Amino acid sequence: MLKRRLAAVALAFMATVVAAPAHADDEPSTTHGDCGPFFCVGSKSAGKAGGGGHGQPSDDKGQTAASSKPEQPQCTIRLSDPQPSKDSQFWEGHTDGAIYEKVCPAGGLIWFWAPTPPTAAQVDPAVLAQQAVDKMLLRGPQVGITPKPGGRGVVGMPVYLWTATGAETYGPNTASASAGGVTVTATAKVSKIVWSMGDGQSVTCTTAGTPYQPEFGKQPSPDCGYRYSQPSSTQSSGKYHVTATSTWAIDWAGGGQNGQLTETRTSAVDVTVAEVQVLN
């Protein structure tokens, strides 16, 4: 009799366990977003198919109500306080910067070293380099030429080409830009000037050129010059439209990176060149 009673109790207990809802299976599966070294993309939870799943609110019709709130990042970054000793492995051999803590709901606590306070949006040093260049106000050449604009040259005579060597017209020109604890410094200098002479010919000079002086007489420019073989009267305007295009070579460094940029600037003048008049 006692054995039959014990068996009945055991069967009743087993029936109770089987009939109980399997909450572990019914719970929503939580997929956490990708946690980078500085921030997490986010996370999202999805209930089981069908209305009334656990983890999501339901309306009075038993249908699952969609959440209208956007997903929020699940990880936070904070300065570790107190800082680990300098011989700790977290410093990775560094003596600058600091140790930070990344706390993610699914990933526990992670310590890491960073040279500057990390932010959710990493600063791109190349973007800062361009911002530094924009501060420089780089200009086209300040054109110097013989014959002077408004004057008159002669076919076959030496033409001198040059530019003023200021920071904005030739360089060097230096500027910096900063964001998020990163500073980038850029230095620009003209690497070449291409002179389009208006008659279909061009001259490329890798110097600023030599300004003409009266004592030079008919000597050609030592580094940047030209000679016209036809008068400007061959042009519809009666003048040669001379353009000077500078190529700025820009080196930048900062944020643990370095690189080069190139900018061009153009200036123009009109000059008159006449044929030599021979008197009998």
C-alpha positions in Angstrom: 0.0 0.0 0.0 2.8 2.4 0.9 4.6 1.7 -2.3 1.4 2.4 -4.3 1.0 5.8 -2.5 4.5 6.8 -3.1 4.2 5.9 -6.8 1.0 8.0 -7.0 2.7 11.0 -5.5 5.7 10.7 -7.9 3.3 10.5 -10.9 1.4 13.6 -9.7 4.7 15.6 -9.2 5.9 14.6 -12.7 2.6 15.6 -14.2 2.9 19.0 -12.5 6.5 19.5 -13.9 5.4 18.6 -17.5 2.4 20.9 -17.4 4.4 23.9 -16.2 5.3 26.5 -18.9 8.8 26.2 -20.3 9.8 29.8 -19.5 13.4 29.2 -20.6 12.2 28.3 -24.1 9.6 31.0 -24.3 12.1 33.8 -23.3 13.2 36.0 -26.2 16.6 35.4 -27.7 18.8 38.5 -27.2 21.4 39.2 -29.8 23.8 41.9 -28.7 25.4 44.3 -31.2 29.1 44.3 -32.2 31.2 45.9 -29.5 34.3 47.6 -30.9 37.2 48.7 -28.8 35.5 52.0 -28.1 31.8 51.6 -28.6 29.0 49.2 -29.4 26.7 49.3 -32.4 23.7 48.3 -30.4 21.5 45.3 -29.6 18.1 44.0 -30.4 15.7 41.5 -28.9 13.3 39.3 -30.9 10.4 37.4 -29.3 9.2 34.1 -30.5 6.8 34.1 -33.5 3.2 34.8 -32.7 1.4 37.3 -30.5 2.1 37.9 -26.8 5.7 36.7 -26.8 7.6 37.4 -23.6 9.8 40.6 -23.6 7.4 42.6 -25.9 4.2 44.5 -24.9 0.9 43.3 -26.2 -2.2 45.3 -27.0 -5.7 44.4 -25.8 -6.2 42.2 -28.9 -3.3 39.9 -28.0 -1.1 41.1 -30.9 2.5 42.1 -30.3 3.0 45.8 -30.2 6.1 47.1 -32.1 8.3 49.3 -30.1 8.6 52.9 -31.5 11.9 53.7 -29.7 15.1 53.4 -31.6 17.7 50.9 -30.5 20.3 52.4 -28.1 23.9 51.5 -27.8 24.4 49.0 -25.0 28.1 49.7 -24.1 29.5 52.5 -22.1 33.1 53.8 -21.9 34.6 55.3 -18.7 38.0 56.1 -17.3 39.3 53.4 -15.0 39.5 54.8 -11.5 41.9 54.1 -9.9 44.3 53.5 -12.8 46.1 50.1 -12.8 49.8 50.1 -12.0 52.2 50.9 -14.8 53.4 47.3 -14.8 49.9 46.0 -15.6 49.4 44.1 -18.9 46.6 46.5 -19.7 49.1 49.3 -20.5 50.6 47.2 -23.3 54.0 48.8 -22.6 52.7 52.4 -23.0 53.5 55.1 -20.5 51.2 57.8 -21.9 47.4 57.8 -22.3 45.2 56.0 -19.8 43.3 52.8 -19.1 39.6 52.8 -19.9 36.7 50.4 -19.1 34.2 49.2 -21.6 31.0 47.9 -20.0 28.6 45.9 -22.2 25.6 44.1 -20.9 26.6 40.8 -22.6 30.3 41.2 -22.5 31.0 42.1 -18.9 33.9 44.5 -18.2 36.8 45.0 -20.5 39.9 47.1 -19.8 41.9 48.7 -22.6 44.6 51.4 -23.2 44.0 54.5 -25.4 46.2 57.5 -26.0 43.3 59.9 -25.7 39.8 59.7 -24.4 37.9 57.5 -26.8 34.7 58.7 -28.4 31.9 56.9 -30.2 32.8 58.5 -33.5 36.5 58.1 -34.3 38.3 61.2 -35.7 39.7 60.7 -39.2 43.1 62.5 -39.3 42.8 62.8 -43.1 39.6 64.9 -42.6 41.5 67.1 -40.1 44.3 67.5 -42.7 41.9 68.9 -45.2 40.5 71.3 -42.6 44.0 72.5 -41.9 44.5 73.1 -45.6 41.3 75.1 -45.8 42.7 77.5 -43.1 45.7 78.3 -45.2 44.0 80.5 -47.9 46.3 79.1 -50.6 46.3 81.4 -53.7 47.5 81.3 -57.3 50.8 82.9 -58.2 51.2 86.6 -57.8 52.2 86.9 -61.4 55.4 88.7 -62.3 56.1 88.9 -66.1 57.9 90.9 -68.7 56.4 92.6 -70.6 54.3 94.0 -67.8 50.5 93.9 -68.2 49.6 97.2 -69.9 53.0 97.5 -71.4 54.4 96.0 -74.7 56.9 93.4 -75.3 58.8 92.5 -78.5 58.9 89.2 -80.4 62.1 87.3 -79.7 63.0 89.2 -76.5 63.4 87.2 -73.2 60.2 86.9 -71.2 60.8 86.6 -67.4 58.2 84.7 -65.3 58.1 84.7 -61.5 55.8 84.9 -58.5 56.1 86.5 -55.1 57.2 84.0 -52.5 54.7 84.7 -49.7 53.1 82.1 -47.5 49.8 82.3 -49.5 51.3 82.4 -53.0 54.3 80.0 -52.7 54.8 78.8 -49.2 55.7 77.2 -46.9 52.4 77.6 -45.3 51.5 75.7 -42.1 48.2 75.2 -40.3 46.6 72.8 -37.8 43.2 71.4 -37.0 42.0 69.5 -34.0 39.0 67.4 -32.9 38.4 64.7 -30.3 41.8 65.0 -28.8 43.5 64.6 -32.2 45.6 67.4 -33.8 46.9 67.3 -37.4 49.4 69.7 -38.7 49.8 70.3 -42.5 52.6 72.2 -44.4 52.1 73.3 -48.0 54.6 74.5 -50.5 54.4 75.0 -54.3 56.2 72.2 -56.1 55.8 73.6 -59.6 54.1 76.4 -61.7 52.8 75.7 -65.2 52.7 78.9 -67.3 50.4 78.7 -70.3 51.7 81.4 -72.5 48.5 82.0 -74.6 50.1 81.0 -77.9 49.6 77.3 -77.4 52.9 76.8 -75.6 53.6 76.3 -71.9 56.5 76.5 -69.5 56.9 74.4 -66.3 59.0 75.9 -63.6 60.0 74.2 -60.3 61.2 77.5 -58.8 59.4 80.8 -58.0 61.3 82.3 -60.9 63.6 85.4 -61.0 62.2 88.9 -61.0 63.4 90.9 -63.9 65.9 93.8 -63.2 66.9 96.5 -65.7 70.5 95.5 -65.5 69.7 92.0 -66.9 69.2 93.7 -70.3 68.6 91.0 -73.0 69.8 88.1 -70.9 67.3 85.3 -70.6 65.8 84.3 -67.2 68.2 81.8 -65.4 65.3 79.6 -64.2 61.9 80.5 -65.6 61.6 82.2 -68.9 60.2 82.2 -72.5 60.4 83.9 -75.9 57.4 84.6 -78.1 57.9 83.9 -81.8 54.7 85.6 -83.0 53.0 88.9 -82.1 49.9 88.9 -80.0 48.1 90.6 -82.9 47.6 87.0 -84.1 45.0 86.6 -81.3 41.4 87.7 -81.6 41.9 89.9 -78.5 45.2 91.3 -79.7 46.8 90.0 -76.4 48.2 86.8 -75.0 46.2 85.5 -72.1 48.8 84.0 -69.8 47.7 81.7 -67.0 49.9 80.5 -64.1 48.8 77.3 -62.3 50.5 76.4 -59.0 50.6 72.9 -57.7 50.8 72.8 -53.9 52.3 69.7 -52.3 51.0 69.3 -48.8 52.5 67.0 -46.1 50.5 66.3 -43.0 50.9 64.3 -39.8 48.9 63.7 -36.7 46.7 61.1 -34.9 49.3 58.5 -35.5 49.0 58.9 -39.3 50.6 60.9 -42.1 50.0 61.6 -45.7 50.1 64.0 -48.6 47.5 66.2 -50.4 47.7 68.2 -53.6 45.9 71.5 -54.4 46.1 73.7 -57.5 45.5 77.4 -57.8 45.5 79.6 -60.9 46.1 83.3 -61.7 46.1 85.1 -65.1 47.2 88.2 -66.9 47.1 89.6 -70.4 50.2 90.9 -72.2 50.9 92.5 -75.5 53.7 91.4 -77.8 54.6 93.3 -80.9 56.9 92.7 -83.9 60.1 94.6 -84.1 59.7 97.7 -86.3 62.7 98.1 -88.7 63.5 101.6 -89.9 65.2 102.1 -93.3 
